[in-house]
Amino acid sequence: MKFYLMTDLEGVAGVYTWESREDESRENHERRCRQRRWLAHEVTAAVDGFFAGGATEVIVNDGHGAGYTIDLEHMDPRVQVINGRERPLWLPCLDETCDATGVVGAHAKANTPGACLCHTMSGTIRNWTFNGISLGEMGLQAAIAGHHGVPFVFATGDAHACREMEELIPGIVTVPVKIGTSKFSAVQCPPATACGMIREAAEQAMKVIGDVEPFKLESPILFRDERNEATFDEEDPPEHSRVINAHTREIEAEDIVDLMHKIYGYPKDWRLLDFVPAWKR
């Protein structure tokens, strides 16, 4: 059983403000190091639960914007980790060979009232809809997984994010480790408490594989991208786009994979090298 685990930072227990990669102060350095350890411990707790629940392989995507947020020295040695920037895909290796997917450290989608650090991809986006359905990052991950027949069964993070996914995917196992009280505040449990809950829930999530249906969008897809600031020029629209007004564009696509290529310009012919590394032998 192969589990594909996406990770983010904003929903990790203890985190309440944006990560600043430009601030070179000692205080900020110490804060970032703590957050990287907290994330690693939550991921390792989830991984331990997955293996206890029957997983035989776990792929961890270090998905926060920096691309190197998980402190690998605190990671479970049984996993494979995807990290770094300028990737050929947002979710490399998430395909039909996976049995389930989920996320640790999740935040709610943009403009969710009361949600801590809510956003969708970046602070510039007001709302993303797919065939009229508003989705945040978790929903997009679920749709990509669903395209490959893979169910989204597990989410940890802000209670607002957990509720978002419970409404989208019946039967999903969620772990609220904080309750957002504003964009920059939350009621949170200590990291050790969070890890205990995450491990237990991850084991439970393995039991709902087969019961939770993959989340699938109907094809074709009409994507609407709404921005907070005036961004789009009707006289010079972005590639593949139809500009509705300065704040809004639409893209038509055959399916969610085609749409991701059109949004981000990913190479359509990318494939992982056919090679079995020593740690998998």
C-alpha positions in Angstrom: 0.0 0.0 0.0 1.5 3.3 -1.2 0.6 6.5 0.6 1.4 9.9 -0.9 1.6 12.6 1.8 1.6 16.3 0.9 2.9 18.7 3.6 2.6 22.4 4.3 3.7 24.6 7.2 0.8 27.0 8.0 -1.3 24.3 9.6 1.4 22.8 11.9 0.8 23.1 15.6 2.5 26.2 17.0 2.7 28.1 13.7 0.6 31.4 13.6 2.5 33.7 11.2 4.0 33.6 7.7 7.4 32.1 7.3 9.8 34.9 6.4 12.7 33.7 4.3 14.1 37.2 3.8 14.5 38.0 7.5 18.1 37.2 8.5 17.7 38.0 12.2 18.7 35.4 14.8 15.2 35.4 16.2 13.7 34.5 12.8 16.4 31.8 12.1 15.5 30.2 15.5 11.8 30.4 14.7 12.2 28.7 11.3 14.4 26.0 12.8 11.7 25.2 15.4 8.9 25.2 12.8 10.9 22.8 10.5 11.3 20.4 13.5 7.7 20.7 14.4 6.7 19.8 10.8 9.1 16.9 10.7 7.7 15.5 14.0 4.1 15.8 12.7 5.1 14.1 9.4 7.0 11.3 11.2 3.9 10.7 13.5 1.7 10.4 10.4 4.2 8.1 8.6 4.4 5.9 11.7 0.6 5.7 11.8 0.4 4.8 8.0 2.9 2.0 8.4 1.1 0.7 11.5 -2.1 0.8 9.5 -0.7 -1.3 6.6 1.3 1.0 4.4 4.3 -0.5 2.7 5.6 2.7 1.1 5.2 6.4 1.9 6.2 9.3 -0.3 6.4 12.7 1.4 6.2 15.9 -0.6 7.9 18.8 1.2 5.2 21.1 -0.2 5.6 24.4 1.5 6.8 27.2 -0.7 10.4 27.0 0.3 10.6 23.4 -0.9 13.0 22.5 1.9 10.9 23.1 5.1 11.0 19.6 6.6 14.0 19.0 8.9 15.1 15.7 7.4 17.3 14.7 10.4 14.0 14.2 12.3 12.3 12.2 9.6 11.3 8.5 9.7 14.0 6.7 7.6 11.4 4.5 5.8 10.1 7.4 3.6 11.1 9.0 0.3 11.0 12.8 0.3 10.4 15.1 -2.6 11.8 18.6 -2.0 13.4 21.5 -3.8 12.0 24.2 -6.2 11.4 24.6 -9.9 9.7 21.2 -10.0 8.4 19.6 -13.2 5.0 19.1 -11.5 3.3 20.4 -8.3 2.8 16.8 -7.1 5.5 14.6 -8.7 4.9 10.9 -8.3 1.2 11.2 -7.4 -0.3 8.8 -9.9 -2.4 5.6 -10.3 0.3 3.6 -8.4 -0.7 5.3 -5.2 -3.4 3.9 -3.0 -4.3 7.1 -1.1 -3.2 10.6 -0.4 -3.5 13.3 2.3 -1.8 16.3 3.9 -0.1 17.3 7.1 0.0 21.0 8.1 -3.0 22.2 6.1 -4.5 25.7 6.0 -7.9 26.7 4.8 -8.5 28.3 1.3 -8.3 32.0 0.7 -10.8 34.3 2.5 -12.1 31.7 4.9 -13.4 33.7 7.9 -11.4 33.2 11.0 -8.9 30.7 9.5 -5.3 31.1 10.5 -3.0 31.9 7.6 -5.7 31.0 5.0 -4.7 31.4 1.3 -4.8 29.6 -2.0 -1.3 29.1 -3.5 -0.4 32.8 -2.7 -1.7 35.9 -1.2 -2.6 37.3 -4.6 -5.5 34.8 -5.2 -9.0 35.7 -4.0 -10.7 32.5 -5.2 -10.2 29.5 -7.6 -13.2 27.7 -9.0 -13.3 24.5 -11.1 -16.6 24.0 -12.9 -18.1 26.4 -10.4 -16.6 24.6 -7.3 -14.4 26.7 -5.1 -11.3 24.7 -4.1 -8.2 25.5 -2.1 -4.9 23.7 -2.2 -6.2 20.6 -0.6 -9.2 20.4 -2.9 -6.9 20.8 -5.9 -4.7 18.0 -4.6 -7.8 15.8 -4.1 -8.9 16.6 -7.7 -5.5 15.6 -9.2 -5.4 12.5 -7.1 -9.0 11.7 -8.1 -8.0 12.0 -11.8 -5.8 9.0 -11.1 -8.4 7.2 -9.1 -6.6 7.9 -5.8 -8.8 8.9 -2.7 -7.9 11.8 -0.4 -8.4 10.3 3.1 -6.4 12.3 5.6 -5.8 15.9 6.6 -4.3 17.7 9.6 -4.1 21.4 10.4 -6.4 24.3 11.2 -10.0 23.2 12.2 -11.2 25.5 9.4 -9.2 23.5 6.9 -10.4 20.2 8.3 -14.0 21.3 8.0 -13.4 22.4 4.4 -12.3 18.9 3.5 -15.0 17.1 5.5 -17.5 19.0 3.5 -15.8 18.2 0.2 -15.0 14.5 0.9 -17.3 12.4 3.1 -15.6 9.9 5.3 -12.2 11.6 5.4 -10.1 11.4 8.6 -9.1 14.8 9.9 -7.0 16.1 12.8 -7.5 19.7 14.0 -4.3 20.7 15.8 -5.4 24.4 16.0 -8.5 26.5 15.8 -7.9 29.7 13.8 -9.2 32.8 15.6 -8.0 35.3 12.9 -5.6 35.2 10.0 -2.7 35.6 12.5 -3.9 33.9 15.6 -5.1 30.5 16.8 -5.9 28.3 19.8 -3.3 25.6 19.5 -2.3 22.4 21.2 1.4 21.7 22.0 3.5 19.9 19.3 3.7 16.6 21.3 -0.1 16.5 21.7 -0.5 17.1 18.0 1.8 14.3 17.1 0.0 11.8 19.3 -3.3 12.7 17.7 -1.8 12.6 14.2 -0.3 9.2 14.6 -3.6 7.7 15.8 -5.6 9.3 13.0 -3.1 8.3 10.3 -3.5 4.6 11.3 -7.3 5.1 11.2 -7.0 6.7 7.8 -5.5 3.5 6.3 -8.7 1.7 7.3 -11.0 4.0 5.2 -9.1 3.4 2.0 -11.7 1.7 -0.2 -14.6 3.4 1.6 -13.7 7.0 0.7 -14.4 7.8 -3.0 -11.8 9.6 -5.1 -12.8 13.2 -5.7 -13.3 13.7 -9.4 -14.1 16.8 -11.4 -16.2 16.4 -14.5 -14.5 17.0 -17.9 -14.0 19.4 -19.5 -13.0 21.9 -16.9 -13.7 25.6 -16.8 -11.3 27.2 -14.4 -11.9 30.7 -13.0 -8.9 32.5 -11.4 -10.0 35.6 -9.3 -7.3 37.9 -8.0 -7.3 40.5 -5.2 -5.5 43.1 -7.3 -5.9 44.1 -10.9 -3.7 41.6 -12.7 -4.9 40.7 -16.2 -4.8 42.7 -19.4 -7.6 42.0 -21.9 -5.3 43.3 -24.7 -2.5 40.9 -23.7 -4.1 37.9 -22.0 -1.9 35.2 -20.4 -1.4 32.0 -22.5 -4.5 29.8 -22.7 -6.6 32.4 -20.9 -9.7 34.5 -21.6 -9.6 37.7 -19.6 -13.0 38.6 -18.0 -11.8 41.7 -16.3 -8.6 43.0 -14.7 -9.2 40.7 -11.7 -10.5 37.6 -13.4 -9.5 35.1 -16.1 -10.8 31.8 -17.3 -9.1 28.7 -18.8 -10.7 25.8 -20.5 -9.0 22.4 -20.2 -9.6 18.7 -21.0 -9.1 17.6 -17.4 -7.3 18.7 -14.3 -3.9 17.5 -15.5 -4.2 19.5 -18.7 -5.3 22.5 -16.6 -2.2 22.3 -14.4 0.0 22.3 -17.5 -1.8 25.3 -18.8 -1.6 27.3 -15.6 2.0 26.6 -14.8 3.6 25.5 -18.1 4.7 22.1 -16.8 6.4 19.9 -19.4 3.8 17.3 -20.6 6.4 14.6 -21.3 8.1 14.6 -17.9 8.6 11.2 -16.4 10.7 10.1 -13.4 13.9 8.3 -14.3 13.3 4.5 -14.4 15.8 3.7 -11.7 15.5 1.8 -8.4 17.7 3.5 -5.7 19.5 1.6 -3.0 17.1 2.6 -0.3 14.2 0.9 -2.2 16.0 -2.4 -2.9 
